[in-house]
Amino acid sequence: MSKSKSIFMLIFFLVPFIDLEAAEYRLGLSMHDVERRIEGGAALSIEKIFDRPEWWHPYAGRPHVGTHISLANNTHLLYAGSTWNLFQKGKFSGELAFGAALHSGEEDIKNNELGFGCKVNFREMIAFGYKIAENKVLQISAQHMSNGSLCDPNQGLTSVGLRLAWKIN
């Protein structure tokens, strides 16, 4: 599938989630490719987490969409999925996310670059936060994208960083 068709399909998939009054926005910086350091440098992450729509399955968490932009112009991600709250204890919180990611990287290993096997992969994330204001949380997060050995190669991409989450409504 061509890049333009993949991007069109992702945008088409995301249209039902576009809402001006999202529940939460997240903005952060992370270290890109912490496992292999083939694609080093920082990455900017932007994410929007929505209130659970009425039609959304009650066990599916809250829907999210986001992007992970390599500031060194390596692999970029567009992703969507669900986010679950693990715990909230005083000012501390934890959450998990799972979904799919479309990447701009190579499918095969070429010239000392990562190879991801498939154009669309799984994406998992874990974050731990500390509430710094009534509607703001500072989070440390780790995300991983790979194809779960459905395609070959399956090198994956792991990033770790800090982000600020703020609730709108």
Phi and psi in radians as a Rosetta constraint file:
Dihedral C 1 N 2 CA 2 C 2 CIRCULARHARMONIC -1.251 0.35
Dihedral N 2 CA 2 C 2 N 3 CIRCULARHARMONIC 2.810 0.35
Dihedral C 2 N 3 CA 3 C 3 CIRCULARHARMONIC -1.059 0.35
Dihedral N 3 CA 3 C 3 N 4 CIRCULARHARMONIC -0.733 0.35
Dihedral C 3 N 4 CA 4 C 4 CIRCULARHARMONIC -1.142 0.35
Dihedral N 4 CA 4 C 4 N 5 CIRCULARHARMONIC -0.678 0.35
Dihedral C 4 N 5 CA 5 C 5 CIRCULARHARMONIC -1.165 0.35
Dihedral N 5 CA 5 C 5 N 6 CIRCULARHARMONIC -0.698 0.35
Dihedral C 5 N 6 CA 6 C 6 CIRCULARHARMONIC -1.097 0.35
Dihedral N 6 CA 6 C 6 N 7 CIRCULARHARMONIC -0.779 0.35
Dihedral C 6 N 7 CA 7 C 7 CIRCULARHARMONIC -1.132 0.35
Dihedral N 7 CA 7 C 7 N 8 CIRCULARHARMONIC -0.749 0.35
Dihedral C 7 N 8 CA 8 C 8 CIRCULARHARMONIC -1.029 0.35
Dihedral N 8 CA 8 C 8 N 9 CIRCULARHARMONIC -0.777 0.35
Dihedral C 8 N 9 CA 9 C 9 CIRCULARHARMONIC -1.121 0.35
Dihedral N 9 CA 9 C 9 N 10 CIRCULARHARMONIC -0.698 0.35
Dihedral C 9 N 10 CA 10 C 10 CIRCULARHARMONIC -1.135 0.35
Dihedral N 10 CA 10 C 10 N 11 CIRCULARHARMONIC -0.782 0.35
Dihedral C 10 N 11 CA 11 C 11 CIRCULARHARMONIC -1.079 0.35
Dihedral N 11 CA 11 C 11 N 12 CIRCULARHARMONIC -0.763 0.35
Dihedral C 11 N 12 CA 12 C 12 CIRCULARHARMONIC -1.027 0.35
Dihedral N 12 CA 12 C 12 N 13 CIRCULARHARMONIC -0.701 0.35
Dihedral C 12 N 13 CA 13 C 13 CIRCULARHARMONIC -1.164 0.35
Dihedral N 13 CA 13 C 13 N 14 CIRCULARHARMONIC -0.609 0.35
Dihedral C 13 N 14 CA 14 C 14 CIRCULARHARMONIC -1.418 0.35
Dihedral N 14 CA 14 C 14 N 15 CIRCULARHARMONIC -0.358 0.35
Dihedral C 14 N 15 CA 15 C 15 CIRCULARHARMONIC -0.899 0.35
Dihedral N 15 CA 15 C 15 N 16 CIRCULARHARMONIC -0.756 0.35
Dihedral C 15 N 16 CA 16 C 16 CIRCULARHARMONIC -1.090 0.35
Dihedral N 16 CA 16 C 16 N 17 CIRCULARHARMONIC -0.334 0.35
Dihedral C 16 N 17 CA 17 C 17 CIRCULARHARMONIC -1.632 0.35
Dihedral N 17 CA 17 C 17 N 18 CIRCULARHARMONIC -0.144 0.35
Dihedral C 17 N 18 CA 18 C 18 CIRCULARHARMONIC -1.262 0.35
Dihedral N 18 CA 18 C 18 N 19 CIRCULARHARMONIC 2.173 0.35
Dihedral C 18 N 19 CA 19 C 19 CIRCULARHARMONIC -2.663 0.35
Dihedral N 19 CA 19 C 19 N 20 CIRCULARHARMONIC 2.334 0.35
Dihedral C 19 N 20 CA 20 C 20 CIRCULARHARMONIC -1.226 0.35
Dihedral N 20 CA 20 C 20 N 21 CIRCULARHARMONIC -0.421 0.35
Dihedral C 20 N 21 CA 21 C 21 CIRCULARHARMONIC -1.897 0.35
Dihedral N 21 CA 21 C 21 N 22 CIRCULARHARMONIC 1.223 0.35
Dihedral C 21 N 22 CA 22 C 22 CIRCULARHARMONIC -1.239 0.35
Dihedral N 22 CA 22 C 22 N 23 CIRCULARHARMONIC 2.725 0.35
Dihedral C 22 N 23 CA 23 C 23 CIRCULARHARMONIC -1.223 0.35
Dihedral N 23 CA 23 C 23 N 24 CIRCULARHARMONIC -0.615 0.35
Dihedral C 23 N 24 CA 24 C 24 CIRCULARHARMONIC -2.755 0.35
Dihedral N 24 CA 24 C 24 N 25 CIRCULARHARMONIC 2.525 0.35
Dihedral C 24 N 25 CA 25 C 25 CIRCULARHARMONIC -2.076 0.35
Dihedral N 25 CA 25 C 25 N 26 CIRCULARHARMONIC 2.617 0.35
Dihedral C 25 N 26 CA 26 C 26 CIRCULARHARMONIC -2.347 0.35
Dihedral N 26 CA 26 C 26 N 27 CIRCULARHARMONIC 2.419 0.35
Dihedral C 26 N 27 CA 27 C 27 CIRCULARHARMONIC -2.396 0.35
Dihedral N 27 CA 27 C 27 N 28 CIRCULARHARMONIC 2.281 0.35
Dihedral C 27 N 28 CA 28 C 28 CIRCULARHARMONIC -2.759 0.35
Dihedral N 28 CA 28 C 28 N 29 CIRCULARHARMONIC 3.010 0.35
Dihedral C 28 N 29 CA 29 C 29 CIRCULARHARMONIC -2.144 0.35
Dihedral N 29 CA 29 C 29 N 30 CIRCULARHARMONIC 2.490 0.35
Dihedral C 29 N 30 CA 30 C 30 CIRCULARHARMONIC -2.488 0.35
Dihedral N 30 CA 30 C 30 N 31 CIRCULARHARMONIC 2.852 0.35
Dihedral C 30 N 31 CA 31 C 31 CIRCULARHARMONIC -1.499 0.35
Dihedral N 31 CA 31 C 31 N 32 CIRCULARHARMONIC 2.224 0.35
Dihedral C 31 N 32 CA 32 C 32 CIRCULARHARMONIC -1.566 0.35
Dihedral N 32 CA 32 C 32 N 33 CIRCULARHARMONIC 2.351 0.35
Dihedral C 32 N 33 CA 33 C 33 CIRCULARHARMONIC 1.000 0.35
Dihedral N 33 CA 33 C 33 N 34 CIRCULARHARMONIC 1.039 0.35
Dihedral C 33 N 34 CA 34 C 34 CIRCULARHARMONIC -1.268 0.35
Dihedral N 34 CA 34 C 34 N 35 CIRCULARHARMONIC -0.342 0.35
Dihedral C 34 N 35 CA 35 C 35 CIRCULARHARMONIC -1.274 0.35
Dihedral N 35 CA 35 C 35 N 36 CIRCULARHARMONIC -0.954 0.35
Dihedral C 35 N 36 CA 36 C 36 CIRCULARHARMONIC -1.833 0.35
Dihedral N 36 CA 36 C 36 N 37 CIRCULARHARMONIC -0.442 0.35
Dihedral C 36 N 37 CA 37 C 37 CIRCULARHARMONIC 1.048 0.35
Dihedral N 37 CA 37 C 37 N 38 CIRCULARHARMONIC 0.459 0.35
Dihedral C 37 N 38 CA 38 C 38 CIRCULARHARMONIC -1.279 0.35
Dihedral N 38 CA 38 C 38 N 39 CIRCULARHARMONIC -0.726 0.35
Dihedral C 38 N 39 CA 39 C 39 CIRCULARHARMONIC -1.902 0.35
Dihedral N 39 CA 39 C 39 N 40 CIRCULARHARMONIC 1.514 0.35
Dihedral C 39 N 40 CA 40 C 40 CIRCULARHARMONIC -1.460 0.35
Dihedral N 40 CA 40 C 40 N 41 CIRCULARHARMONIC -3.004 0.35
Dihedral C 40 N 41 CA 41 C 41 CIRCULARHARMONIC 1.674 0.35
Dihedral N 41 CA 41 C 41 N 42 CIRCULARHARMONIC -3.129 0.35
Dihedral C 41 N 42 CA 42 C 42 CIRCULARHARMONIC -1.611 0.35
Dihedral N 42 CA 42 C 42 N 43 CIRCULARHARMONIC 2.818 0.35
Dihedral C 42 N 43 CA 43 C 43 CIRCULARHARMONIC -2.411 0.35
Dihedral N 43 CA 43 C 43 N 44 CIRCULARHARMONIC 2.515 0.35
Dihedral C 43 N 44 CA 44 C 44 CIRCULARHARMONIC -1.727 0.35
Dihedral N 44 CA 44 C 44 N 45 CIRCULARHARMONIC 2.298 0.35
Dihedral C 44 N 45 CA 45 C 45 CIRCULARHARMONIC -2.073 0.35
Dihedral N 45 CA 45 C 45 N 46 CIRCULARHARMONIC 2.395 0.35
Dihedral C 45 N 46 CA 46 C 46 CIRCULARHARMONIC -2.294 0.35
Dihedral N 46 CA 46 C 46 N 47 CIRCULARHARMONIC 2.249 0.35
Dihedral C 46 N 47 CA 47 C 47 CIRCULARHARMONIC -2.480 0.35
Dihedral N 47 CA 47 C 47 N 48 CIRCULARHARMONIC 2.583 0.35
Dihedral C 47 N 48 CA 48 C 48 CIRCULARHARMONIC -2.214 0.35
Dihedral N 48 CA 48 C 48 N 49 CIRCULARHARMONIC 2.152 0.35
Dihedral C 48 N 49 CA 49 C 49 CIRCULARHARMONIC -1.958 0.35
Dihedral N 49 CA 49 C 49 N 50 CIRCULARHARMONIC 2.297 0.35
Dihedral C 49 N 50 CA 50 C 50 CIRCULARHARMONIC -1.765 0.35
Dihedral N 50 CA 50 C 50 N 51 CIRCULARHARMONIC 2.739 0.35
Dihedral C 50 N 51 CA 51 C 51 CIRCULARHARMONIC -1.110 0.35
Dihedral N 51 CA 51 C 51 N 52 CIRCULARHARMONIC 2.621 0.35
Dihedral C 51 N 52 CA 52 C 52 CIRCULARHARMONIC -1.193 0.35
Dihedral N 52 CA 52 C 52 N 53 CIRCULARHARMONIC 2.095 0.35
Dihedral C 52 N 53 CA 53 C 53 CIRCULARHARMONIC -1.149 0.35
Dihedral N 53 CA 53 C 53 N 54 CIRCULARHARMONIC 2.737 0.35
Dihedral C 53 N 54 CA 54 C 54 CIRCULARHARMONIC -1.037 0.35
Dihedral N 54 CA 54 C 54 N 55 CIRCULARHARMONIC -0.634 0.35
Dihedral C 54 N 55 CA 55 C 55 CIRCULARHARMONIC -1.387 0.35
Dihedral N 55 CA 55 C 55 N 56 CIRCULARHARMONIC -0.179 0.35
Dihedral C 55 N 56 CA 56 C 56 CIRCULARHARMONIC -1.308 0.35
Dihedral N 56 CA 56 C 56 N 57 CIRCULARHARMONIC 2.394 0.35
Dihedral C 56 N 57 CA 57 C 57 CIRCULARHARMONIC -1.053 0.35
Dihedral N 57 CA 57 C 57 N 58 CIRCULARHARMONIC 2.362 0.35
Dihedral C 57 N 58 CA 58 C 58 CIRCULARHARMONIC -1.092 0.35
Dihedral N 58 CA 58 C 58 N 59 CIRCULARHARMONIC -0.396 0.35
Dihedral C 58 N 59 CA 59 C 59 CIRCULARHARMONIC -1.636 0.35
Dihedral N 59 CA 59 C 59 N 60 CIRCULARHARMONIC 0.010 0.35
Dihedral C 59 N 60 CA 60 C 60 CIRCULARHARMONIC -1.506 0.35
Dihedral N 60 CA 60 C 60 N 61 CIRCULARHARMONIC 0.048 0.35
Dihedral C 60 N 61 CA 61 C 61 CIRCULARHARMONIC 1.306 0.35
Dihedral N 61 CA 61 C 61 N 62 CIRCULARHARMONIC -2.914 0.35
Dihedral C 61 N 62 CA 62 C 62 CIRCULARHARMONIC -1.721 0.35
Dihedral N 62 CA 62 C 62 N 63 CIRCULARHARMONIC 2.347 0.35
Dihedral C 62 N 63 CA 63 C 63 CIRCULARHARMONIC -1.172 0.35
Dihedral N 63 CA 63 C 63 N 64 CIRCULARHARMONIC 2.544 0.35
Dihedral C 63 N 64 CA 64 C 64 CIRCULARHARMONIC -2.441 0.35
Dihedral N 64 CA 64 C 64 N 65 CIRCULARHARMONIC 2.716 0.35
Dihedral C 64 N 65 CA 65 C 65 CIRCULARHARMONIC -2.354 0.35
Dihedral N 65 CA 65 C 65 N 66 CIRCULARHARMONIC 2.641 0.35
Dihedral C 65 N 66 CA 66 C 66 CIRCULARHARMONIC -2.952 0.35
Dihedral N 66 CA 66 C 66 N 67 CIRCULARHARMONIC 3.103 0.35
Dihedral C 66 N 67 CA 67 C 67 CIRCULARHARMONIC -2.457 0.35
Dihedral N 67 CA 67 C 67 N 68 CIRCULARHARMONIC 2.630 0.35
Dihedral C 67 N 68 CA 68 C 68 CIRCULARHARMONIC -2.243 0.35
Dihedral N 68 CA 68 C 68 N 69 CIRCULARHARMONIC 1.904 0.35
Dihedral C 68 N 69 CA 69 C 69 CIRCULARHARMONIC -1.887 0.35
Dihedral N 69 CA 69 C 69 N 70 CIRCULARHARMONIC 2.046 0.35
Dihedral C 69 N 70 CA 70 C 70 CIRCULARHARMONIC -1.247 0.35
Dihedral N 70 CA 70 C 70 N 71 CIRCULARHARMONIC 2.095 0.35
Dihedral C 70 N 71 CA 71 C 71 CIRCULARHARMONIC -1.296 0.35
Dihedral N 71 CA 71 C 71 N 72 CIRCULARHARMONIC -0.229 0.35
Dihedral C 71 N 72 CA 72 C 72 CIRCULARHARMONIC -1.657 0.35
Dihedral N 72 CA 72 C 72 N 73 CIRCULARHARMONIC 0.189 0.35
Dihedral C 72 N 73 CA 73 C 73 CIRCULARHARMONIC 1.019 0.35
Dihedral N 73 CA 73 C 73 N 74 CIRCULARHARMONIC 0.734 0.35
Dihedral C 73 N 74 CA 74 C 74 CIRCULARHARMONIC -1.664 0.35
Dihedral N 74 CA 74 C 74 N 75 CIRCULARHARMONIC -2.378 0.35
Dihedral C 74 N 75 CA 75 C 75 CIRCULARHARMONIC -1.332 0.35
Dihedral N 75 CA 75 C 75 N 76 CIRCULARHARMONIC 2.252 0.35
Dihedral C 75 N 76 CA 76 C 76 CIRCULARHARMONIC -1.877 0.35
Dihedral N 76 CA 76 C 76 N 77 CIRCULARHARMONIC 2.674 0.35
Dihedral C 76 N 77 CA 77 C 77 CIRCULARHARMONIC -2.190 0.35
Dihedral N 77 CA 77 C 77 N 78 CIRCULARHARMONIC 2.520 0.35
Dihedral C 77 N 78 CA 78 C 78 CIRCULARHARMONIC -2.066 0.35
Dihedral N 78 CA 78 C 78 N 79 CIRCULARHARMONIC 2.308 0.35
Dihedral C 78 N 79 CA 79 C 79 CIRCULARHARMONIC -2.507 0.35
Dihedral N 79 CA 79 C 79 N 80 CIRCULARHARMONIC 2.813 0.35
Dihedral C 79 N 80 CA 80 C 80 CIRCULARHARMONIC -2.634 0.35
Dihedral N 80 CA 80 C 80 N 81 CIRCULARHARMONIC 2.684 0.35
Dihedral C 80 N 81 CA 81 C 81 CIRCULARHARMONIC 2.993 0.35
Dihedral N 81 CA 81 C 81 N 82 CIRCULARHARMONIC -2.620 0.35
Dihedral C 81 N 82 CA 82 C 82 CIRCULARHARMONIC -2.179 0.35
Dihedral N 82 CA 82 C 82 N 83 CIRCULARHARMONIC 2.569 0.35
Dihedral C 82 N 83 CA 83 C 83 CIRCULARHARMONIC -2.124 0.35
Dihedral N 83 CA 83 C 83 N 84 CIRCULARHARMONIC 2.287 0.35
Dihedral C 83 N 84 CA 84 C 84 CIRCULARHARMONIC -2.004 0.35
Dihedral N 84 CA 84 C 84 N 85 CIRCULARHARMONIC 2.412 0.35
Dihedral C 84 N 85 CA 85 C 85 CIRCULARHARMONIC -1.401 0.35
Dihedral N 85 CA 85 C 85 N 86 CIRCULARHARMONIC 2.204 0.35
Dihedral C 85 N 86 CA 86 C 86 CIRCULARHARMONIC -1.475 0.35
Dihedral N 86 CA 86 C 86 N 87 CIRCULARHARMONIC -0.822 0.35
Dihedral C 86 N 87 CA 87 C 87 CIRCULARHARMONIC -2.813 0.35
Dihedral N 87 CA 87 C 87 N 88 CIRCULARHARMONIC 2.805 0.35
Dihedral C 87 N 88 CA 88 C 88 CIRCULARHARMONIC -2.502 0.35
Dihedral N 88 CA 88 C 88 N 89 CIRCULARHARMONIC 1.966 0.35
Dihedral C 88 N 89 CA 89 C 89 CIRCULARHARMONIC -2.285 0.35
Dihedral N 89 CA 89 C 89 N 90 CIRCULARHARMONIC 1.822 0.35
Dihedral C 89 N 90 CA 90 C 90 CIRCULARHARMONIC 1.082 0.35
Dihedral N 90 CA 90 C 90 N 91 CIRCULARHARMONIC -2.171 0.35
Dihedral C 90 N 91 CA 91 C 91 CIRCULARHARMONIC -1.563 0.35
Dihedral N 91 CA 91 C 91 N 92 CIRCULARHARMONIC -0.037 0.35
Dihedral C 91 N 92 CA 92 C 92 CIRCULARHARMONIC -1.724 0.35
Dihedral N 92 CA 92 C 92 N 93 CIRCULARHARMONIC 2.555 0.35
Dihedral C 92 N 93 CA 93 C 93 CIRCULARHARMONIC -2.601 0.35
Dihedral N 93 CA 93 C 93 N 94 CIRCULARHARMONIC 2.845 0.35
Dihedral C 93 N 94 CA 94 C 94 CIRCULARHARMONIC -2.531 0.35
Dihedral N 94 CA 94 C 94 N 95 CIRCULARHARMONIC 2.647 0.35
Dihedral C 94 N 95 CA 95 C 95 CIRCULARHARMONIC -2.670 0.35
Dihedral N 95 CA 95 C 95 N 96 CIRCULARHARMONIC 2.772 0.35
Dihedral C 95 N 96 CA 96 C 96 CIRCULARHARMONIC -2.171 0.35
Dihedral N 96 CA 96 C 96 N 97 CIRCULARHARMONIC 2.622 0.35
Dihedral C 96 N 97 CA 97 C 97 CIRCULARHARMONIC -2.415 0.35
Dihedral N 97 CA 97 C 97 N 98 CIRCULARHARMONIC 2.606 0.35
Dihedral C 97 N 98 CA 98 C 98 CIRCULARHARMONIC -2.554 0.35
Dihedral N 98 CA 98 C 98 N 99 CIRCULARHARMONIC 2.476 0.35
Dihedral C 98 N 99 CA 99 C 99 CIRCULARHARMONIC -3.123 0.35
Dihedral N 99 CA 99 C 99 N 100 CIRCULARHARMONIC -2.656 0.35
Dihedral C 99 N 100 CA 100 C 100 CIRCULARHARMONIC -2.110 0.35
Dihedral N 100 CA 100 C 100 N 101 CIRCULARHARMONIC 2.617 0.35
Dihedral C 100 N 101 CA 101 C 101 CIRCULARHARMONIC -2.322 0.35
Dihedral N 101 CA 101 C 101 N 102 CIRCULARHARMONIC 2.397 0.35
Dihedral C 101 N 102 CA 102 C 102 CIRCULARHARMONIC -1.790 0.35
Dihedral N 102 CA 102 C 102 N 103 CIRCULARHARMONIC 2.239 0.35
Dihedral C 102 N 103 CA 103 C 103 CIRCULARHARMONIC -2.047 0.35
Dihedral N 103 CA 103 C 103 N 104 CIRCULARHARMONIC 2.810 0.35
Dihedral C 103 N 104 CA 104 C 104 CIRCULARHARMONIC -1.705 0.35
Dihedral N 104 CA 104 C 104 N 105 CIRCULARHARMONIC 0.044 0.35
Dihedral C 104 N 105 CA 105 C 105 CIRCULARHARMONIC -1.401 0.35
Dihedral N 105 CA 105 C 105 N 106 CIRCULARHARMONIC -3.041 0.35
Dihedral C 105 N 106 CA 106 C 106 CIRCULARHARMONIC -1.444 0.35
Dihedral N 106 CA 106 C 106 N 107 CIRCULARHARMONIC 2.561 0.35
Dihedral C 106 N 107 CA 107 C 107 CIRCULARHARMONIC -1.448 0.35
Dihedral N 107 CA 107 C 107 N 108 CIRCULARHARMONIC -0.548 0.35
Dihedral C 107 N 108 CA 108 C 108 CIRCULARHARMONIC -1.896 0.35
Dihedral N 108 CA 108 C 108 N 109 CIRCULARHARMONIC 2.761 0.35
Dihedral C 108 N 109 CA 109 C 109 CIRCULARHARMONIC -1.344 0.35
Dihedral N 109 CA 109 C 109 N 110 CIRCULARHARMONIC 2.118 0.35
Dihedral C 109 N 110 CA 110 C 110 CIRCULARHARMONIC -2.424 0.35
Dihedral N 110 CA 110 C 110 N 111 CIRCULARHARMONIC 2.396 0.35
Dihedral C 110 N 111 CA 111 C 111 CIRCULARHARMONIC 0.765 0.35
Dihedral N 111 CA 111 C 111 N 112 CIRCULARHARMONIC 0.928 0.35
Dihedral C 111 N 112 CA 112 C 112 CIRCULARHARMONIC 1.015 0.35
Dihedral N 112 CA 112 C 112 N 113 CIRCULARHARMONIC 0.625 0.35
Dihedral C 112 N 113 CA 113 C 113 CIRCULARHARMONIC -1.947 0.35
Dihedral N 113 CA 113 C 113 N 114 CIRCULARHARMONIC 2.764 0.35
Dihedral C 113 N 114 CA 114 C 114 CIRCULARHARMONIC -1.213 0.35
Dihedral N 114 CA 114 C 114 N 115 CIRCULARHARMONIC 2.566 0.35
Dihedral C 114 N 115 CA 115 C 115 CIRCULARHARMONIC -2.109 0.35
Dihedral N 115 CA 115 C 115 N 116 CIRCULARHARMONIC 2.204 0.35
Dihedral C 115 N 116 CA 116 C 116 CIRCULARHARMONIC -1.822 0.35
Dihedral N 116 CA 116 C 116 N 117 CIRCULARHARMONIC -0.040 0.35
Dihedral C 116 N 117 CA 117 C 117 CIRCULARHARMONIC 1.367 0.35
Dihedral N 117 CA 117 C 117 N 118 CIRCULARHARMONIC -1.010 0.35
Dihedral C 117 N 118 CA 118 C 118 CIRCULARHARMONIC -2.040 0.35
Dihedral N 118 CA 118 C 118 N 119 CIRCULARHARMONIC 2.691 0.35
Dihedral C 118 N 119 CA 119 C 119 CIRCULARHARMONIC -1.327 0.35
Dihedral N 119 CA 119 C 119 N 120 CIRCULARHARMONIC -0.582 0.35
Dihedral C 119 N 120 CA 120 C 120 CIRCULARHARMONIC -1.919 0.35
Dihedral N 120 CA 120 C 120 N 121 CIRCULARHARMONIC 2.247 0.35
Dihedral C 120 N 121 CA 121 C 121 CIRCULARHARMONIC -2.239 0.35
Dihedral N 121 CA 121 C 121 N 122 CIRCULARHARMONIC 3.010 0.35
Dihedral C 121 N 122 CA 122 C 122 CIRCULARHARMONIC -1.381 0.35
Dihedral N 122 CA 122 C 122 N 123 CIRCULARHARMONIC 2.651 0.35
Dihedral C 122 N 123 CA 123 C 123 CIRCULARHARMONIC -2.371 0.35
Dihedral N 123 CA 123 C 123 N 124 CIRCULARHARMONIC 2.243 0.35
Dihedral C 123 N 124 CA 124 C 124 CIRCULARHARMONIC -2.121 0.35
Dihedral N 124 CA 124 C 124 N 125 CIRCULARHARMONIC 2.639 0.35
Dihedral C 124 N 125 CA 125 C 125 CIRCULARHARMONIC -2.575 0.35
Dihedral N 125 CA 125 C 125 N 126 CIRCULARHARMONIC 2.507 0.35
Dihedral C 125 N 126 CA 126 C 126 CIRCULARHARMONIC -2.272 0.35
Dihedral N 126 CA 126 C 126 N 127 CIRCULARHARMONIC 2.451 0.35
Dihedral C 126 N 127 CA 127 C 127 CIRCULARHARMONIC -2.486 0.35
Dihedral N 127 CA 127 C 127 N 128 CIRCULARHARMONIC 2.535 0.35
Dihedral C 127 N 128 CA 128 C 128 CIRCULARHARMONIC -2.161 0.35
Dihedral N 128 CA 128 C 128 N 129 CIRCULARHARMONIC 2.325 0.35
Dihedral C 128 N 129 CA 129 C 129 CIRCULARHARMONIC -2.200 0.35
Dihedral N 129 CA 129 C 129 N 130 CIRCULARHARMONIC 2.831 0.35
Dihedral C 129 N 130 CA 130 C 130 CIRCULARHARMONIC -2.305 0.35
Dihedral N 130 CA 130 C 130 N 131 CIRCULARHARMONIC 2.151 0.35
Dihedral C 130 N 131 CA 131 C 131 CIRCULARHARMONIC -1.262 0.35
Dihedral N 131 CA 131 C 131 N 132 CIRCULARHARMONIC 2.054 0.35
Dihedral C 131 N 132 CA 132 C 132 CIRCULARHARMONIC -1.797 0.35
Dihedral N 132 CA 132 C 132 N 133 CIRCULARHARMONIC -0.243 0.35
Dihedral C 132 N 133 CA 133 C 133 CIRCULARHARMONIC -2.744 0.35
Dihedral N 133 CA 133 C 133 N 134 CIRCULARHARMONIC 3.027 0.35
Dihedral C 133 N 134 CA 134 C 134 CIRCULARHARMONIC -0.959 0.35
Dihedral N 134 CA 134 C 134 N 135 CIRCULARHARMONIC -0.697 0.35
Dihedral C 134 N 135 CA 135 C 135 CIRCULARHARMONIC -2.075 0.35
Dihedral N 135 CA 135 C 135 N 136 CIRCULARHARMONIC 0.312 0.35
Dihedral C 135 N 136 CA 136 C 136 CIRCULARHARMONIC -2.282 0.35
Dihedral N 136 CA 136 C 136 N 137 CIRCULARHARMONIC 2.409 0.35
Dihedral C 136 N 137 CA 137 C 137 CIRCULARHARMONIC -2.295 0.35
Dihedral N 137 CA 137 C 137 N 138 CIRCULARHARMONIC 2.310 0.35
Dihedral C 137 N 138 CA 138 C 138 CIRCULARHARMONIC -1.630 0.35
Dihedral N 138 CA 138 C 138 N 139 CIRCULARHARMONIC 2.196 0.35
Dihedral C 138 N 139 CA 139 C 139 CIRCULARHARMONIC -2.101 0.35
Dihedral N 139 CA 139 C 139 N 140 CIRCULARHARMONIC 2.536 0.35
Dihedral C 139 N 140 CA 140 C 140 CIRCULARHARMONIC -1.828 0.35
Dihedral N 140 CA 140 C 140 N 141 CIRCULARHARMONIC 2.308 0.35
Dihedral C 140 N 141 CA 141 C 141 CIRCULARHARMONIC -2.401 0.35
Dihedral N 141 CA 141 C 141 N 142 CIRCULARHARMONIC 2.713 0.35
Dihedral C 141 N 142 CA 142 C 142 CIRCULARHARMONIC -2.333 0.35
Dihedral N 142 CA 142 C 142 N 143 CIRCULARHARMONIC 2.321 0.35
Dihedral C 142 N 143 CA 143 C 143 CIRCULARHARMONIC -2.249 0.35
Dihedral N 143 CA 143 C 143 N 144 CIRCULARHARMONIC 2.617 0.35
Dihedral C 143 N 144 CA 144 C 144 CIRCULARHARMONIC -2.404 0.35
Dihedral N 144 CA 144 C 144 N 145 CIRCULARHARMONIC 2.356 0.35
Dihedral C 144 N 145 CA 145 C 145 CIRCULARHARMONIC -2.111 0.35
Dihedral N 145 CA 145 C 145 N 146 CIRCULARHARMONIC 2.246 0.35
Dihedral C 145 N 146 CA 146 C 146 CIRCULARHARMONIC -2.771 0.35
Dihedral N 146 CA 146 C 146 N 147 CIRCULARHARMONIC 3.002 0.35
Dihedral C 146 N 147 CA 147 C 147 CIRCULARHARMONIC -1.685 0.35
Dihedral N 147 CA 147 C 147 N 148 CIRCULARHARMONIC 0.117 0.35
Dihedral C 147 N 148 CA 148 C 148 CIRCULARHARMONIC 1.099 0.35
Dihedral N 148 CA 148 C 148 N 149 CIRCULARHARMONIC 0.510 0.35
Dihedral C 148 N 149 CA 149 C 149 CIRCULARHARMONIC 1.135 0.35
Dihedral N 149 CA 149 C 149 N 150 CIRCULARHARMONIC 0.414 0.35
Dihedral C 149 N 150 CA 150 C 150 CIRCULARHARMONIC -1.416 0.35
Dihedral N 150 CA 150 C 150 N 151 CIRCULARHARMONIC -0.395 0.35
Dihedral C 150 N 151 CA 151 C 151 CIRCULARHARMONIC -2.291 0.35
Dihedral N 151 CA 151 C 151 N 152 CIRCULARHARMONIC 2.880 0.35
Dihedral C 151 N 152 CA 152 C 152 CIRCULARHARMONIC -2.176 0.35
Dihedral N 152 CA 152 C 152 N 153 CIRCULARHARMONIC 2.260 0.35
Dihedral C 152 N 153 CA 153 C 153 CIRCULARHARMONIC -1.417 0.35
Dihedral N 153 CA 153 C 153 N 154 CIRCULARHARMONIC 3.055 0.35
Dihedral C 153 N 154 CA 154 C 154 CIRCULARHARMONIC -2.359 0.35
Dihedral N 154 CA 154 C 154 N 155 CIRCULARHARMONIC 1.113 0.35
Dihedral C 154 N 155 CA 155 C 155 CIRCULARHARMONIC -1.329 0.35
Dihedral N 155 CA 155 C 155 N 156 CIRCULARHARMONIC -0.592 0.35
Dihedral C 155 N 156 CA 156 C 156 CIRCULARHARMONIC 1.292 0.35
Dihedral N 156 CA 156 C 156 N 157 CIRCULARHARMONIC 2.961 0.35
Dihedral C 156 N 157 CA 157 C 157 CIRCULARHARMONIC -2.516 0.35
Dihedral N 157 CA 157 C 157 N 158 CIRCULARHARMONIC 2.140 0.35
Dihedral C 157 N 158 CA 158 C 158 CIRCULARHARMONIC -2.087 0.35
Dihedral N 158 CA 158 C 158 N 159 CIRCULARHARMONIC 2.344 0.35
Dihedral C 158 N 159 CA 159 C 159 CIRCULARHARMONIC -2.308 0.35
Dihedral N 159 CA 159 C 159 N 160 CIRCULARHARMONIC 2.523 0.35
Dihedral C 159 N 160 CA 160 C 160 CIRCULARHARMONIC -2.279 0.35
Dihedral N 160 CA 160 C 160 N 161 CIRCULARHARMONIC 2.382 0.35
Dihedral C 160 N 161 CA 161 C 161 CIRCULARHARMONIC -2.941 0.35
Dihedral N 161 CA 161 C 161 N 162 CIRCULARHARMONIC -2.976 0.35
Dihedral C 161 N 162 CA 162 C 162 CIRCULARHARMONIC -1.996 0.35
Dihedral N 162 CA 162 C 162 N 163 CIRCULARHARMONIC 2.556 0.35
Dihedral C 162 N 163 CA 163 C 163 CIRCULARHARMONIC -2.614 0.35
Dihedral N 163 CA 163 C 163 N 164 CIRCULARHARMONIC 2.735 0.35
Dihedral C 163 N 164 CA 164 C 164 CIRCULARHARMONIC -1.861 0.35
Dihedral N 164 CA 164 C 164 N 165 CIRCULARHARMONIC 2.230 0.35
Dihedral C 164 N 165 CA 165 C 165 CIRCULARHARMONIC -1.941 0.35
Dihedral N 165 CA 165 C 165 N 166 CIRCULARHARMONIC 2.336 0.35
Dihedral C 165 N 166 CA 166 C 166 CIRCULARHARMONIC -2.389 0.35
Dihedral N 166 CA 166 C 166 N 167 CIRCULARHARMONIC 2.383 0.35
Dihedral C 166 N 167 CA 167 C 167 CIRCULARHARMONIC -1.541 0.35
Dihedral N 167 CA 167 C 167 N 168 CIRCULARHARMONIC 2.408 0.35
Dihedral C 167 N 168 CA 168 C 168 CIRCULARHARMONIC -1.653 0.35
Dihedral N 168 CA 168 C 168 N 169 CIRCULARHARMONIC -0.745 0.35
